[in-house]
Amino acid sequence: MDKKLLLETLQKVKPTKSFWGIFSVIVIFITPEIVAFIWGADIKSFTDAKVATPLPLQEEYAYKALGELLGEGSWLNLIIGIAILIWAFF
């Protein structure tokens, strides 16, 4: 792989030091993991209870996706989010 191309690509995906750059990293990467660590068991039990009742197919898929997304937190995702946030300042 070309080193110059790799550096150009990394500069393009690097979040900006603006409010929106920092805010988007926090909202997209860090907040869902913190919510999953704090309320993951409650969210998982709620979504499982909703899926157990007869629902339209779209709602059932939405509840299943919510349960998968916020059912349990991932330390790897949290570390990646923090690393991207720190990377924005360098």
DSSP file (Angstrom, degrees, kcal/mol; ACC not computed):
  #  RESIDUE AA STRUCTURE BP1 BP2  ACC     N-H-->O    O-->H-N    N-H-->O    O-->H-N    TCO  KAPPA ALPHA  PHI   PSI    X-CA   Y-CA   Z-CA
    1    1 A M              0   0    0      0, 0.0     2,-0.4     0, 0.0     3,-0.0   0.000 360.0 360.0 360.0 140.6    0.0    0.0    0.0
    2    2 A D     >  -     0   0    0      1,-0.1     4,-2.0     2,-0.0     5,-0.1  -0.557 360.0-148.6 -73.2 126.1    1.2    3.5   -0.8
    3    3 A K  H  > S+     0   0    0     -2,-0.4     4,-2.3     1,-0.2     5,-0.2   0.871  96.9  53.2 -65.1 -38.3    2.2    5.4    2.3
    4    4 A K  H  > S+     0   0    0      1,-0.2     4,-2.2     2,-0.2    -1,-0.2   0.911 109.2  48.7 -64.3 -42.4    1.2    8.8    0.8
    5    5 A L  H  > S+     0   0    0      2,-0.2     4,-2.3     1,-0.2    -1,-0.2   0.890 110.3  52.0 -64.5 -40.1   -2.2    7.5   -0.1
    6    6 A L  H  X S+     0   0    0     -4,-2.0     4,-2.4     2,-0.2    -2,-0.2   0.923 110.2  47.7 -62.7 -45.0   -2.7    6.1    3.4
    7    7 A L  H  X S+     0   0    0     -4,-2.3     4,-1.9     1,-0.2    -2,-0.2   0.886 111.6  50.5 -64.8 -38.7   -1.8    9.4    5.0
    8    8 A E  H  X S+     0   0    0     -4,-2.2     4,-1.6     2,-0.2    -1,-0.2   0.906 111.1  49.0 -64.2 -41.4   -4.1   11.3    2.7
    9    9 A T  H  X S+     0   0    0     -4,-2.3     4,-1.7     1,-0.2    -2,-0.2   0.909 109.8  51.1 -65.3 -42.6   -6.9    8.9    3.5
   10   10 A L  H  X S+     0   0    0     -4,-2.4     4,-1.0     1,-0.2    -1,-0.2   0.875 108.5  52.1 -63.2 -36.9   -6.3    9.3    7.3
   11   11 A Q  H  < S+     0   0    0     -4,-1.9    -1,-0.2     1,-0.2    -2,-0.2   0.840 107.9  52.8 -67.4 -32.2   -6.4   13.1    7.0
   12   12 A K  H  < S+     0   0    0     -4,-1.6    -1,-0.2     1,-0.2    -2,-0.2   0.862 114.0  40.6 -71.4 -34.9   -9.7   12.9    5.2
   13   13 A V  H  < S+     0   0    0     -4,-1.7    -1,-0.2    -5,-0.1    -2,-0.2   0.553  87.4 112.8 -91.9  -7.4  -11.4   10.7    7.9
   14   14 A K  S  < S-     0   0    0     -4,-1.0     2,-0.1    -5,-0.2    70,-0.0  -0.457  74.2-116.3 -65.7 130.4   -9.9   12.6   10.8
   15   15 A P        -     0   0    0      0, 0.0    -1,-0.1     0, 0.0     2,-0.1  -0.378  31.4-115.2 -67.1 147.6  -12.6   14.4   12.8
   16   16 A T        -     0   0    0      1,-0.1    72,-0.1    -2,-0.1    73,-0.1  -0.352  16.4-117.3 -80.0 163.1  -12.2   18.2   12.8
   17   17 A K  S    S+     0   0    0      4,-0.1    -1,-0.1    -2,-0.1     2,-0.1   0.209  81.0 110.7 -83.9  16.2  -11.6   20.2   16.0
   18   18 A S  S  > S-     0   0    0      1,-0.1     4,-2.1     4,-0.0     5,-0.3  -0.319  87.1-101.9 -84.0 171.9  -14.9   22.0   15.5
   19   19 A F  H  > S+     0   0    0      1,-0.2     4,-2.9     2,-0.2     5,-0.2   0.923 122.5  49.6 -57.3 -46.0  -17.9   21.6   17.8
   20   20 A W  H  > S+     0   0    0      1,-0.2     4,-2.2     2,-0.2    -1,-0.2   0.842 108.8  52.1 -68.2 -33.9  -19.6   19.3   15.3
   21   21 A G  H  > S+     0   0    0      2,-0.2     4,-1.6     1,-0.2    -1,-0.2   0.942 116.0  39.2 -65.7 -47.5  -16.5   17.1   14.9
   22   22 A I  H  X S+     0   0    0     -4,-2.1     4,-2.2     2,-0.2    -2,-0.2   0.914 116.2  52.1 -68.3 -43.4  -16.1   16.5   18.6
   23   23 A F  H  X S+     0   0    0     -4,-2.9     4,-2.8    -5,-0.3     5,-0.2   0.897 108.2  51.0 -60.7 -42.2  -19.9   16.2   19.1
   24   24 A S  H  X S+     0   0    0     -4,-2.2     4,-2.6     2,-0.2     5,-0.4   0.888 109.4  49.8 -66.9 -38.3  -20.3   13.6   16.4
   25   25 A V  H  X>S+     0   0    0     -4,-1.6     4,-2.1     2,-0.2     5,-1.2   0.921 114.0  46.1 -64.0 -42.8  -17.5   11.4   17.9
   26   26 A I  I  <>S+     0   0    0     -4,-2.2     5,-2.9     3,-0.2     4,-0.4   0.932 118.0  41.6 -65.2 -45.8  -19.1   11.6   21.4
   27   27 A V  I  <5S+     0   0    0     -4,-2.8    -2,-0.2     3,-0.2    -1,-0.2   0.888 122.0  38.3 -71.6 -39.6  -22.6   10.9   20.1
   28   28 A I  I  <5S+     0   0    0     -4,-2.6    -3,-0.2    -5,-0.2    -2,-0.2   0.881 131.9  17.1 -83.1 -38.7  -21.8    8.2   17.6
   29   29 A F  I  X5S+     0   0    0     -4,-2.1     4,-0.5    -5,-0.4    52,-0.2   0.864 128.3  32.8-103.7 -44.1  -19.0    6.3   19.5
   30   30 A I  I  ><S+     0   0    0     -5,-1.2     4,-2.0    -4,-0.4     3,-0.3   0.932 109.3  55.3 -89.6 -47.8  -18.9    7.0   23.2
   31   31 A T  H  ><S+     0   0    0     -5,-2.9     4,-2.6     1,-0.2     5,-0.2   0.892 105.1  52.0 -58.9 -45.6  -22.5    7.7   24.3
   32   32 A P  H  > S+     0   0    0      0, 0.0     4,-2.2     0, 0.0    -1,-0.2   0.879 111.0  49.0 -61.1 -34.4  -24.1    4.4   23.1
   33   33 A E  H  X S+     0   0    0     -4,-0.5     4,-2.2    -3,-0.3    -2,-0.2   0.903 111.2  48.2 -71.2 -39.9  -21.4    2.4   24.9
   34   34 A I  H  X S+     0   0    0     -4,-2.0     4,-2.2     2,-0.2     5,-0.2   0.923 112.9  48.8 -64.8 -43.1  -21.9    4.3   28.2
   35   35 A V  H  X S+     0   0    0     -4,-2.6     4,-2.9     1,-0.2     5,-0.2   0.910 111.1  51.2 -61.1 -41.9  -25.7    3.9   27.9
   36   36 A A  H  X S+     0   0    0     -4,-2.2     4,-1.1    -5,-0.2    37,-0.4   0.877 110.5  48.3 -65.3 -37.5  -25.1    0.2   27.2
   37   37 A F  H  < S+     0   0    0     -4,-2.2    -1,-0.2    35,-0.2    -2,-0.2   0.894 120.4  36.4 -68.8 -38.6  -22.9   -0.2   30.3
   38   38 A I  H  < S+     0   0    0     -4,-2.2    -2,-0.2    -5,-0.2     3,-0.2   0.949 137.0  14.2 -80.8 -50.6  -25.3    1.6   32.6
   39   39 A W  H  X S+     0   0    0     -4,-2.9     4,-2.5    -5,-0.2     5,-0.2   0.151  88.4 114.8-114.1  17.6  -28.7    0.5   31.4
   40   40 A G  H  X S+     0   0    0     -4,-1.1     4,-2.6    -5,-0.2     5,-0.2   0.892  78.4  47.5 -59.1 -44.7  -27.9   -2.4   29.1
   41   41 A A  H  > S+     0   0    0      2,-0.2     4,-2.4     1,-0.2    -1,-0.2   0.906 113.8  48.2 -65.5 -41.0  -29.6   -5.1   31.2
   42   42 A D  H  > S+     0   0    0      2,-0.2     4,-2.2     1,-0.2    -2,-0.2   0.911 113.4  47.2 -64.6 -42.4  -32.8   -3.0   31.5
   43   43 A I  H  X S+     0   0    0     -4,-2.5     4,-2.7    27,-0.2     5,-0.2   0.910 112.2  50.3 -65.9 -41.9  -32.9   -2.3   27.8
   44   44 A K  H  X S+     0   0    0     -4,-2.6     4,-2.3    27,-0.3    -2,-0.2   0.916 111.9  46.5 -64.3 -43.1  -32.3   -5.9   26.9
   45   45 A S  H  X S+     0   0    0     -4,-2.4     4,-2.0     2,-0.2    -1,-0.2   0.884 113.0  50.8 -67.6 -36.3  -35.1   -7.1   29.2
   46   46 A F  H  X S+     0   0    0     -4,-2.2     4,-2.2     2,-0.2    -2,-0.2   0.937 112.6  44.9 -63.9 -46.9  -37.4   -4.4   27.8
   47   47 A T  H  X S+     0   0    0     -4,-2.7     4,-2.3     1,-0.2    -2,-0.2   0.880 112.0  52.2 -68.3 -36.5  -36.7   -5.4   24.2
   48   48 A D  H  X S+     0   0    0     -4,-2.3     4,-1.4    -5,-0.2    -1,-0.2   0.898 110.2  49.1 -64.2 -39.0  -37.1   -9.1   24.9
   49   49 A A  H  X S+     0   0    0     -4,-2.0     4,-0.7     2,-0.2    -2,-0.2   0.893 112.0  48.5 -67.0 -39.0  -40.4   -8.5   26.6
   50   50 A K  H >< S+     0   0    0     -4,-2.2     3,-0.7     1,-0.2    -2,-0.2   0.892 110.6  50.2 -67.4 -39.1  -41.6   -6.4   23.6
   51   51 A V  H 3< S+     0   0    0     -4,-2.3    -1,-0.2     1,-0.2    -2,-0.2   0.788 101.0  64.5 -70.5 -26.7  -40.5   -9.0   21.1
   52   52 A A  H 3< S+     0   0    0     -4,-1.4    -1,-0.2    -5,-0.2    -2,-0.2   0.755  94.4  71.7 -68.6 -23.3  -42.3  -11.7   23.0
   53   53 A T  S << S-     0   0    0     -3,-0.7     2,-0.3    -4,-0.7     0, 0.0  -0.604 104.9 -89.6 -88.9 154.6  -45.6  -10.0   22.3
   54   54 A P        +     0   0    0      0, 0.0    -1,-0.1     0, 0.0    -2,-0.1  -0.483  59.7 166.1 -66.3 124.3  -47.1  -10.2   18.7
   55   55 A L        -     0   0    0     -2,-0.3     2,-0.0    -4,-0.2    -4,-0.0  -0.917  43.7 -89.9-132.7 157.4  -45.8   -7.2   16.8
   56   56 A P     >  -     0   0    0      0, 0.0     4,-2.4     0, 0.0     3,-0.3  -0.387  48.2-108.9 -61.3 152.6  -45.7   -6.1   13.2
   57   57 A L  H  > S+     0   0    0      1,-0.2     4,-2.3     2,-0.2     5,-0.2   0.853 116.2  52.7 -58.1 -40.6  -42.5   -7.3   11.5
   58   58 A Q  H  > S+     0   0    0      1,-0.2     4,-2.1     2,-0.2    -1,-0.2   0.908 110.9  46.9 -64.4 -41.6  -40.8   -3.9   11.3
   59   59 A E  H  > S+     0   0    0     -3,-0.3     4,-2.6     2,-0.2     5,-0.2   0.898 110.4  53.1 -66.9 -39.4  -41.4   -3.2   15.0
   60   60 A E  H  X S+     0   0    0     -4,-2.4     4,-2.3     1,-0.2    -2,-0.2   0.931 110.9  46.4 -61.1 -45.0  -40.0   -6.6   15.9
   61   61 A Y  H  X S+     0   0    0     -4,-2.3     4,-2.4     2,-0.2    -1,-0.2   0.878 111.1  53.0 -64.2 -37.6  -36.9   -6.0   13.9
   62   62 A A  H  X S+     0   0    0     -4,-2.1     4,-2.3     2,-0.2    -2,-0.2   0.920 111.0  45.7 -64.8 -43.7  -36.5   -2.5   15.4
   63   63 A Y  H  X S+     0   0    0     -4,-2.6     4,-2.3     2,-0.2    -2,-0.2   0.893 112.7  50.8 -67.1 -38.6  -36.7   -3.8   19.0
   64   64 A K  H  X S+     0   0    0     -4,-2.3     4,-2.1    -5,-0.2    -2,-0.2   0.909 111.1  48.6 -63.7 -40.9  -34.3   -6.6   18.2
   65   65 A A  H  X S+     0   0    0     -4,-2.4     4,-2.6     2,-0.2    -2,-0.2   0.899 110.8  50.6 -65.8 -40.4  -31.8   -4.1   16.7
   66   66 A L  H  X S+     0   0    0     -4,-2.3     4,-2.6     1,-0.2    -2,-0.2   0.909 110.6  49.6 -63.1 -41.6  -32.2   -1.9   19.8
   67   67 A G  H  X S+     0   0    0     -4,-2.3     4,-1.0     1,-0.2    -2,-0.2   0.882 113.6  45.7 -64.7 -38.6  -31.5   -4.9   22.0
   68   68 A E  H  < S+     0   0    0     -4,-2.1     4,-0.4     2,-0.2    -2,-0.2   0.887 115.8  46.5 -70.4 -39.0  -28.5   -5.9   20.0
   69   69 A L  H  < S+     0   0    0     -4,-2.6    -2,-0.2     1,-0.2    -3,-0.2   0.926 130.3  18.7 -70.4 -45.7  -27.1   -2.3   19.9
   70   70 A L  H  < S+     0   0    0     -4,-2.6   -26,-0.2    -5,-0.2   -27,-0.2   0.245  94.6 100.4-113.6  12.5  -27.6   -1.4   23.5
   71   71 A G  S  < S+     0   0    0     -4,-1.0     2,-0.3     1,-0.2   -27,-0.3   0.898  97.8   0.7 -67.8 -41.0  -27.9   -4.8   25.2
   72   72 A E  S    S-     0   0    0     -4,-0.4    -1,-0.2    -5,-0.1   -35,-0.2  -0.992  78.1-116.9-149.1 144.4  -24.3   -4.9   26.5
   73   73 A G        -     0   0    0    -37,-0.4     2,-0.5    -2,-0.3     3,-0.1  -0.343  18.3-139.7 -80.4 160.1  -21.5   -2.5   26.2
   74   74 A S     >  -     0   0    0      1,-0.1     4,-1.9    -2,-0.1     5,-0.1  -0.978   5.8-159.2-123.3 121.2  -18.2   -3.1   24.4
   75   75 A W  H  > S+     0   0    0     -2,-0.5     4,-2.6     1,-0.2     5,-0.2   0.865  95.4  57.7 -64.7 -34.5  -14.9   -1.9   25.9
   76   76 A L  H  > S+     0   0    0      1,-0.2     4,-2.5     2,-0.2    -1,-0.2   0.933 107.1  46.4 -62.2 -46.5  -13.3   -2.1   22.5
   77   77 A N  H  > S+     0   0    0      1,-0.2     4,-2.4     2,-0.2    -1,-0.2   0.888 112.7  50.7 -63.4 -38.8  -15.8    0.3   21.0
   78   78 A L  H  X S+     0   0    0     -4,-1.9     4,-2.3     2,-0.2    -2,-0.2   0.916 111.3  47.5 -65.4 -42.6  -15.4    2.7   23.9
   79   79 A I  H  X S+     0   0    0     -4,-2.6     4,-2.5     2,-0.2    -2,-0.2   0.895 111.6  50.8 -65.4 -40.2  -11.6    2.6   23.6
   80   80 A I  H  X S+     0   0    0     -4,-2.5     4,-2.4     2,-0.2    -2,-0.2   0.918 110.4  49.9 -63.2 -42.9  -11.9    3.2   19.9
   81   81 A G  H  X S+     0   0    0     -4,-2.4     4,-2.1     2,-0.2    -2,-0.2   0.907 112.2  46.7 -61.8 -42.6  -14.2    6.2   20.4
   82   82 A I  H  X S+     0   0    0     -4,-2.3     4,-2.4     2,-0.2    -1,-0.2   0.894 111.3  52.3 -67.0 -39.4  -11.9    7.7   23.0
   83   83 A A  H  X S+     0   0    0     -4,-2.5     4,-2.5     2,-0.2    -2,-0.2   0.902 110.1  48.1 -63.1 -40.8   -8.9    7.2   20.7
   84   84 A I  H  X S+     0   0    0     -4,-2.4     4,-1.5     2,-0.2    -1,-0.2   0.895 110.7  51.9 -66.6 -38.2  -10.7    8.9   17.8
   85   85 A L  H  < S+     0   0    0     -4,-2.1     4,-0.5     2,-0.2    -2,-0.2   0.911 112.8  44.2 -63.8 -42.3  -11.6   11.8   20.2
   86   86 A I  H >< S+     0   0    0     -4,-2.4     3,-1.4     1,-0.2     4,-0.4   0.894 109.1  57.9 -67.5 -39.3   -8.0   12.2   21.2
   87   87 A W  H >< S+     0   0    0     -4,-2.5     3,-1.3     1,-0.3    -1,-0.2   0.809  94.9  66.0 -60.5 -30.6   -6.9   11.9   17.6
   88   88 A A  T 3< S+     0   0    0     -4,-1.5    -1,-0.3     1,-0.3    -2,-0.2   0.779  99.6  51.6 -63.7 -25.4   -9.0   14.9   16.7
   89   89 A F  T <         0   0    0     -3,-1.4    -1,-0.3    -4,-0.5    -2,-0.2   0.503 360.0 360.0 -91.8  -4.2   -6.8   17.1   18.9
   90   90 A F    <         0   0    0     -3,-1.3    -1,-0.2    -4,-0.4    -2,-0.2   0.414 360.0 360.0-110.4 360.0   -3.5   16.0   17.3
